[in-house]
Amino acid sequence: MNPSERIDQLIAGLTDWRGKTLASIRRSILDADREIIEEWKWMGKPSVVPRRNNRGRQRPQGCELKMYEGAAHGLFITHAERFNHDVLRFITA
């Protein structure tokens, strides 16, 4: 079973709001960039890895890489003010 099929299976097993939410987010990510490759990471946790076959490709026009020094998985909590500002700026651009 390939990683995409495993993620399909995981989502199908979530019959509550989590399955619908995860499916919607996944669809948005994959629709936004058709070159994203899904991988199944260790410990049984799925992840979407923005990896490309063509490494030389530039970011889409207007995109900017934001680095949050000292941030980890909870950056939306530990760096909430800056993160929310950056997200709102991105959404309204």
C-alpha positions as CSV (number, residue, x, y, z in Angstrom):
1,M,0.0,0.0,0.0
2,N,1.5,3.4,-1.0
3,P,1.5,6.4,1.4
4,S,-1.5,8.1,-0.3
5,E,-3.6,4.9,0.1
6,R,-2.6,4.6,3.7
7,I,-3.7,8.2,4.3
8,D,-7.0,7.5,2.5
9,Q,-7.5,4.6,4.8
10,L,-6.7,6.6,7.9
11,I,-9.2,9.3,6.9
12,A,-11.9,6.8,6.1
13,G,-11.5,5.4,9.6
14,L,-12.2,8.8,11.1
15,T,-16.0,8.9,11.0
16,D,-16.4,12.1,13.0
17,W,-15.5,15.7,12.3
18,R,-11.8,14.9,12.3
19,G,-12.1,12.8,9.1
20,K,-14.0,15.5,7.3
21,T,-11.6,18.2,8.4
22,L,-8.5,16.2,7.6
23,A,-9.9,15.3,4.1
24,S,-10.7,19.0,3.4
25,I,-7.3,20.3,4.5
26,R,-5.5,17.5,2.5
27,R,-7.6,18.3,-0.6
28,S,-6.7,22.0,-0.3
29,I,-3.0,21.3,0.1
30,L,-2.9,18.9,-2.8
31,D,-5.0,21.2,-5.0
32,A,-2.7,24.1,-4.2
33,D,0.5,22.3,-5.4
34,R,0.1,19.2,-7.6
35,E,3.8,18.4,-7.1
36,I,3.5,17.6,-3.4
37,I,4.4,14.1,-2.5
38,E,2.6,12.4,0.4
39,E,4.8,10.3,2.6
40,W,4.0,8.1,5.6
41,K,6.4,8.9,8.4
42,W,7.6,6.7,11.3
43,M,5.4,5.8,14.3
44,G,2.3,5.5,12.0
45,K,1.7,9.3,11.7
46,P,0.9,10.6,8.2
47,S,2.4,13.8,6.9
48,V,2.4,15.8,3.7
49,V,5.9,16.6,2.7
50,P,6.2,19.6,0.3
51,R,8.9,17.8,-1.7
52,R,9.3,18.2,-5.4
53,N,10.8,16.1,-8.2
54,N,12.2,19.3,-9.7
55,R,14.3,20.9,-7.0
56,G,15.2,23.9,-9.2
57,R,11.7,25.3,-9.4
58,Q,11.2,28.7,-7.8
59,R,8.5,29.5,-5.3
60,P,5.3,30.9,-6.8
61,Q,5.4,34.6,-7.4
62,G,4.5,36.6,-4.2
63,C,5.4,33.7,-1.8
64,E,7.8,34.4,1.0
65,L,9.5,31.9,3.3
66,K,9.0,33.0,6.9
67,M,11.4,31.7,9.6
68,Y,10.4,31.7,13.3
69,E,13.6,31.3,15.4
70,G,13.1,29.0,18.3
71,A,9.7,27.9,17.1
72,A,8.6,24.3,17.2
73,H,5.4,22.4,16.4
74,G,3.3,24.8,18.6
75,L,4.5,28.0,16.9
76,F,0.9,29.2,16.5
77,I,0.8,29.3,20.3
78,T,4.3,30.4,21.2
79,H,4.6,32.9,18.5
80,A,0.8,33.6,18.1
81,E,0.9,37.4,17.5
82,R,3.6,37.2,14.7
83,F,2.1,34.0,13.2
84,N,-1.4,35.4,13.1
85,H,-0.1,38.6,11.5
86,D,1.7,36.7,8.8
87,V,-1.2,34.4,8.1
88,L,-3.6,37.3,7.8
89,R,-1.2,39.1,5.5
90,F,-0.9,36.0,3.3
91,I,-4.6,35.5,3.1
92,T,-5.4,39.1,2.2
93,A,-2.6,39.5,-0.3
